[in-house]
Amino acid sequence: MKVVVKKKASGEVVPVWIYSEFIKLQDALKYANVVYSGGEAKQLILDEQVKVNGEVCTMRGKKLRPGDKFEFMGKTFLISTHESD
């Protein structure tokens, strides 16, 4: 059996769609499926492994609004709103 693994282009930004005014950083990590639990998100944030808009952020309750970016494990996520029809 042959398995093909495709690498995503570096610098690719993954959108995280929200339907509210903001989302807290720890919730954004869970919503983007990069952590399994809030406890895991809390520890990673406190261990300075997450950046918000290019700077290390240790505030798990940091409010992210549309246009904000967070980085974790080499991936960049962009907070975006989904315009309703």
Protein Blocks (a to p, Z undefined) as FASTA:
>chain_A
ZZddddddehiacddddfbfbdcfklmmmmnopafbfklmmmmmmnopaceehiacfbfk
lccdehiacdeehiacdddddddZZ
